Amino acid sequence: MKSLRIGSAGWSVPKQSAATSPHETHLVRYSQIFNCAEINSSFYRSHRLSTWEKWANSVPNDFCFSVKAPKTITHEAKLACTQAQLQNFLTEANALDGKLGAILFQLPPNSTFNPTTAKTFCTMLRDLYSRNTVIEPRHATWFTPEVDDLLQSFRIARVAADPARVPQAAYAAGWGELIYCRLHGSPRIYYSSYPATYLRSLAATIAAHPTKEIWCIFDNTALGAAFGNAQSLKHFFAS
């Protein structure tokens, strides 16, 4: 059986949906509808371990989070971080325990591929963490057979992104046991809602794909489109 996770970046719930259960938190209400969420606040700041544990305890047993790595690692250090920086982040994320589904490293658009830096980082990461990991590079130098081989060797999946900054970015690569789609909104990134025709086509592609674990995260949250798009995609699999 294919493991399919559909959700959004964060767990904002529209007012009309929240009104049906006003005494529950957004996360509790959200987790009654979807089976995953991407935690993006970790990109901007650290959280107390008690906060991570509270999130984990608020959702059903079959719910999973993905966690976006801090900008200090991806955007400031551009993966040339210290072991302490990486370990501190992983210690926080691991507080989710069994609800931790994947770690996401999104690189800035100007971060070029440096083979020495990338291999050093991947080696350090795998010394500290062995579970699902995905990377979203955005510079054209990351989309080569050399990079694909490196990611495969360290069991790291490359995000399938929309919109794609380079044509290859639209397709998953690297470790083939996990597909992680990040749907940022198109044509206006973070704002645009996806039409039903796009979502229907996406559902058909997912259904036909042989990979056993697939995540679809909608990041078009600026005007709240992510929630409805995720619901619509989920509906195509229920009908």
N, C-alpha and C positions, 0 to 999 in steps of 0.2 A: 504494500500500500504506500502511496505517495504521501509524505508529510507536507502539507501546504499551510503556510501561515500568511495571513492577510491582515494588515493593520496600517497604522500611521505613525509618523514621527510625533511623539507626545501622545496624550490621551484626552485631548479636548473633546467634549461632547456638546453638540448643539443644544440650545436652550429648550427646544421642543422635546428632545429626548431626555434631557436632564429633569424636566418637570415631572416626568412619570415616576421618578424615584428621588425626590428632593433631599432625603435624609442620608443618601449614600454619597461617597466621594466620587469625583470624576473618574478616577481609576477603577473603582468598583463597578460603576455603571458601564464604563468602556469595556472592561473585561468580561462582561456578560454578553457582549456583542461580537468582539474579536478575540483571537487567540494569540496575539502578539502586539508588541509596541516597541518602537525604537526610542531609547532614552537619549535625547540630544542635549539636555542641560549639563550633562557631564563634560561636554565639549568646552563649556564656559567656566565651570567651577567645580570644585570638589564638594562631595556630600558626606555627611556623617554616616557611619556604618549603620546606625539605627534607622536612618532614612531609607537606605537600600533594603534593609530587613523589613521595614514597614511596607514598602512596595511589594516585596516578594510575598508577604503574608496577606496582602489585599486581593490577590488574584487566585483563580482556580488552579488546581494542580497541573492541568494541561496547558497553562498559559506560559509563554516565554518572552523574555525581553532581549532585545539586542542593545548594545551600549556603544555610543560613539566616544572614541578616545579623545582626550583633552587636546586643545589647540597648542598647548605647551609642547606636546610630543609631535603633532603632525604639522602645525603651521609655523611654530617658532623654531623648534629644533629640526624640523623636516626629517624626522626619523633618527637624527643623530642625537638621541636623548641619552640620558644616563640610565643605568639599570635601576637606580632608586626611583626615578620618575616613573618608569614603566611599572615597577613593582607596586608603588603606591596606588596607581590607578587600578591595577589588577586586583589588589587587595580590596578596594572598594567594590568593584564589579562582582567579585566572587562572593560578596555578602548576599547576593541574590541567590546563591546556592543553586539548587536544581532549576530555578526559574531563569537562569542565565543561558540564553540560546546562542548568542554570537557576539563577538567584538568587532566593531567597525572602525577602520582607520581611513578617514577621508583626507586626501592630500590637497593642498592649495593648487590653483591652476598654474602657478609659476614654478611648482616643484618638479624639477627635471629628474630623470632616473640616473642615479649614481650607483653602479653595481656594487661598489665596496660598501657604501653606506647601507644599501638595501639588504645585502647579505648579512652584514653585521647585525642590523636590526632584527631581521627574521630569525637569526640564530639565537639572539638574546631573548626574543619573544618566545620561541619554542622551548627554551630552557626553563621558562617561567610559566608557560601556559600551553596546554595541549589541545584545547577544544576549538570549536568553530571560530574561524577568523576570516574577515573579508576586508578588502581594501578597495577604495575608490580613488584611483589616480585620475588626474584631469589634464596632464600635460602629454603631448603626443609622443614623447620619448618613452613612455611607459607601455606603449602598445606595440610590442615587438615579440617575436618568437623567443628571444633571450629572456625577457621578463616573464613571459608565460611559463617557460621552463623553470625559472627560479621560483615562481609562486607555486607551481605544482610540487616542486621538491620539498617545500615547506608546508604543504597542505593549506594554502591560503587561496581563497576564491576571489576573483575580481568581480566587482559589482557590474551588473548590467544597468546602465543609467539612461534616463530619458529626462530632458533632451541630452543627446550625446555630443560632447564637445569635439570629438573626432569620431568618424564612422564606426571604428572598432569598439568604442565605449558603449555602444548600444547592446553589445553581446557579452555574455558571461564568459570568463576564461579563467585560467589558473586551475586550482583544484576543482575537479569535476563532480565531486560528491555533494556540492552545495551550490544552488543558484540563489543569488540575492539581488532582487530588483529594487532600485530606488527611483521612484517616479516623482520628479520634482515639479511637474506642471509644464505644459507646453501649449501655446508658444510663449506665454509669459511665465518664466520660472518662478516657482513658489506661489503663484496666484491662479493660473489657469486651471479650470476643471477639465477633465478628460471626457470626451463624448462617449456615448454608449457604444458606438461602432468600434472605437479603439479598445475599450474594455472587453468587448465581446471577442475581438481578435486576440487580445492578450490571454483571455481565458482559454481559448482554443489552443494557443501555443503552449501554455502551461500544461494543459491536459494531455497533450501529445508528447511532452518532453519526458525522456526516460529518467532524469535525475530524481532521486527519491526525496530530497529535501529542498523545498523552494519557499523563499520568503518574498513577499511583495509589500513594500513599504511606500505609502504615499506621503510625500514631503511637501505637497502643495497646500500648506496649512495657512498661508497668509490671510485668506478670506474664507477659510473653513471648508474648502473643497475636498480635502483629504478624507474626511469622515464619510461623505456621501459616495465618493469614488470607491472607497474600500468596501462599503456596503453593496454597491452595485456589482463589483467584481465578485464578491462572495456570493451574491444572488445567482450569478451565472453557473456556479458550481452546485447550487442547491436545486436549480430548476431542471 
